[in-house]
Amino acid sequence: MQPSVWFLTGTLLFSSVATAMLCGAIMTDHWEHVMWDRGKLDDIAVRQKNATKVKWMLEWLLDGQVGRIVYTNEDGLRKHPKTKEGTDGGVTTGSEQEQDEVAVFLIPMHGGIWTLCVSLSEEQRQLLQRAGFTKIQCVSYLDPEMVKGDEGRADWQHRMQNLSISCALVCLIILGSSALVGAFGVLKHQISAVLVTGVMYLLAATFAIFTLTIIHFKRQQTKQKPEKTAADCLLTGGGLSTLIDGVSPSSSAVLAHVQVDADIFTARVFTTSWSLDLGWGGVTLCVLASVLWILLSKIMRYNPLSTLFT
C-alpha cells in the first residue's frame, strides 16, 4: 500500500473514533454526580434540633445513601398536608384527608447535558417508593417545570445549562455534516471538500470545548457562594426547579408545605464523572483529525487517490 493510502486510513480512523467519543460523551448522562455530605447534614440537623423551634427531622434510608427530611408542626409532631375533595355550588362535598407526610428526599443523582437521573438501583428505588419517594425517572433540563417562574429563568446555572445544550447540539450537527462532506470529498476526489471537512472538525472541537467548559465550571458559583441570610432560606412550591437538583418532594401535594433551609443545600457535593473525560478525549482526537484532513487535502493535490476507487 502506498503511504498516501495509509494516511487516508489513519485519517478516517481518527475521525471515526473522535466522532464516536464526542457523540458518546454528549449522549450519556454521567457528566457530574450530585452527592450529599452525611456528616455536614447531621451537624445541620443537630443545630436545628437545638434551636428554639424544631421545623424538621432528618432520617437516613438505604444504609445512609438517601436522607429524608420530615417536617413537623408547632407541636413537634410530623406534619401532613391536607386537601379538600370536590365542591358543589361552593359547598364542600368531601372531607379533609391527610396525605403522606410532608417530607423531601436528599438523593444522590448523576446528570448529563440534558437529563438528571437518580443514582440508585432498581431495587433501591422500589424500597424508596415505600417511604413515599415518587421521582423515580430522569428529569429533563428542558422540562418547562425546570424553569418555572421568574426565579428559575434568572438562575445562573439554568442559563449555563441551556447554553451548554445549544453548543452540544451545534457540535452534533457539525459532526454529522463533516462525515457527509468528508465522504463526498474522498469518493469524488474533491480537494476543497476535504479541506472543508478539516475546518468543520475544528469547529466541532471548538463547540465541544464550550460545552465541556460550561459543564465543568457551572457548579463553581454554588461552591463559592456565601451562605444566605435567614430571609433567603425558604424554597417553596414556586421554586420547584431548585428542588429537583438533588432534592425531591415526596409528592406534588407536599410542595405547598415545603420550606428548605439554604444550609441544607451547602451539604451537596458535586463531582465530575467519566462522560466529561470521554468528551475531553474526543476533543483531542477531533483536533488531530482536523489536522489530518487538512494535510490530506495537500496530499491529494500532488498525489491523487483516484486510483484507489478504480
N, C-alpha and C positions, 0 to 999 in steps of 0.2 A: 504493500500500500504506500502511496505517495505521502510525503509529510503534510501536504495540504488536506488530504483525506483524514489523517489523524487529528489535525487541528479542527476540522469540521466536526468530527465525532466528539472531541472534547468539549467544544462549544455547545453542542446540543445536549451533552450530558450535564454540564454545569447549569445550563438554562433550565433543564427539566428538574434537577434537584432543587435549584433556587426557587422555582415556581411552586414546587410541591411543599417546600418548607414554609414559604410565606403564606400560602393558602392554608396549610395545616395550622399554622400559628393563629391566623385570623379567625378560622372557623372553630377552633377549640375554645373551651371556657375555663382554662387554668392559668390565666394571666396573673391573678392575685388570689390570695387566701385571706379571709377575714376570720380571725380567731379572737378569743376572749381571755384576758389575764385573770385567772381564778383568784389569785392572791389579792389583786387590787380590788376586785369586786367584793371579796369578803371584807376587806378593810372598809370599803364604802358602806356596805351593809351594817357593819358594826357601828360606824359613826352615825348612821341614820337611826339605828336602833337606840342609841344612847341619847338621841335628841329628845326634845320635849314632846314632839308629836311623831309617832311612828306612822309612815304613809304606806310602806310596803315591806314585804319579807322576801328574802332570797332563798330559793331552793335549788339543789343540783340534781340533775337527772342523767341517766346513761353513764354512770361512773364519772360524773363531773364534766362530761363533754358539753352538756347543754344546761344553761341557767334558766330558772323560771322565777320571775318577779310577780308575786301575788300582792295585789293592793288591798289595803284594809280601810275600814270606815272609821268614824270618830271614836267608836268603842273598841277599836283594835281588832275587830272581827273581819274575816275575809269578806270582801265586797263582791256583790253580784249585780250585774246590770239588770234593769227591769224594763220591760217593754209592754205596751198596751196592744192588744189584739184589735181587730176591726171595729169600726164605729158605724152607727146607723143614724143619720139625721142629727149628728152631734152627740149622741148618747152612746157611751161605751158599752158594747155588747160582750166583750171578753174581759177577763180579769188580768191583773198584772201577774206575770210569771217570771220567776227567777231563772236566769240563763246560767251559762258557765261562769266560773269565777273570773273576775277582772284580772287578767294576767298577760304578760308579754314574755316571749321566749328569747333568750340570748343564744343564738345558734351559730355554729361555725359554717362558713359559706366559702365557695370558690366562684370566681367570676371571670368573664371574658370581656370582649368588646361590646357584645350585645346582651348578654344574659348574666344573671347572678343566681347560683344554684346552692341548695343545701348540701353540705359535705357530710352526709350521713348515709349509711347503707339502707337498703330497703327494709330490712328487719328493724333497724333502729327507728326508721320513720314510722313504721306501724306501731311500735311501742310508744313513740312520742304522740301519736294520734290519740291514744287512750288517755293522755294527760291533757288533751284539748288543743294540740297543735294542728293547724289547718293548712299552713303554707308549705305544701309538700312538693310543689312543682317549681321549675325555674321561673324567675321573674325577668321580663324583658325590660331593658332600659328604655325602649321605645314605647312602652305601655303608657297611655295617657295618664294613668294613675300615678306614674312615677314623677311627673312634672305637674301635678295638680296644684293649682293655687299659685299666687304670686311668689310665695316663699320658695317653691320648687323651681320655678323658672329663673329666679335670681341666684340660685345656688351655684357657686363656682364649680363644684365637682360635676354637676349635671351638664353645665355648659362645656366643660372639657370632655366629658364623656360623649356628647353629641358631636364635638369636633373630631374626636378620635374615630367615631363611626364613619363620618364623612371621608376622612383620609383613608380609612381601610377600604371603603367601597371604591374610591378612586384607584387605589392600588390594585384591587382585584380586576377592575375594568382594564387597566393598562396591561396587566399580566396576560389577560385573555387576548387583548388586541395584539400584543407583541408576538404571541405564539402564532397568530394567523399571518401577520406581516412577515415574520421570520421564515415561516414555511413557504410563503409565496416567493420571498427573495431567493431562497436556496433552490427551490424547484425550477423557477423561471429565470434564474441567474440574473436577478435584478440587484445590482450593487447598491443602488440608492435605498431599496427596501431593507437590505441587510444593515446598512448604516443607521437607518431609522430605528430598526429593532434594537440596536445597541443603545441609542438615546432613550428609547422607551423603557428599557430595563433600568437605566439610570434614574429615570423619573419614578418608576415603581419603587426603587430603593429609597428615593427621597421621601415619598409619601409614607412609606413604611416606617422610616425613621421618625417622622412626625407622630405617627400613631404610637410607636413604642415609647417615645419620649413623653408623650402626654400621659399614657398609662403608668409609666414609671414614676412620674412626679405629681400625679393628681392627688395623691394622699399626703403629700408633704405639708399642705396647708392644714390638714386635720391634725397632723402630729405636732406642728409648731404653734397652733392656735392657742392662746391663753385661755384659762378656764373662764367660763361665762359667769355672769352675776346671777343672783337668785331670780331676778326678773326674767332672765332668758332661759331658765332651766325647765321650761314646760314645752313639751311637744305633744300637741293634742291631735284629735282626729283630722284636722285640716292639714297636718304635716305627715300624711301617710307616706309620702315619698321618702322621708327621713327614716321612718320606722322599718322600711324594707331592708335597709342596708345592715344586715346582721341582727336586727331586732324585729320580731314579728308578733302582732297581737294574736291572742288565742282565737278570736272571731271578729267579724265586722261589727257586731253589736258592742264589742268592747272598746272600739276606737273612741267613742264619745267620752269614755271614762278614763282614758289613759293619760297620765302625766309623767313623762320620763325625765328624771333628773339628768342634766347635762354631764354631771360627774360620771354617770354610768358609761357614756359614750367614750370617755377618756380611757376606758379599760380595753377598748378594741385594739387588736394588734394586726397590722397589715403587713403581709409579706408577698413578694413576687414569686411566681412559680414557673414551671417548665415551659409553658407556652411562650412566655416572654423571651426565654433563652433561645427557643426554637426560632422566634422571629428575628432576633439579632443574628443568628447563624444564617437565616435566609437572606437578610440584608447584605451580609458579607459576600455570599455567593452570588447575589444579584449584581453587585458592583463588579465582581470578577467576570460574570457572564457578559456584562455590558462592555467591558474592555475587550473580551474575546470576540464579540460580534463586530466591534469597530475594526479590530485587527483582521478579522475575516473578510471584511469589505475591501481592505487594502490588498489582501492576498488574492481575492477574486479578480481584482483589477489587472494583475500581472500574471496570474496563474489560474485560468478559467477552470471551473469544476464541472463544466457541462459534460465532460467525458464520463462522469460518474453515472449519469442518467441516460446514457445512450446504449 
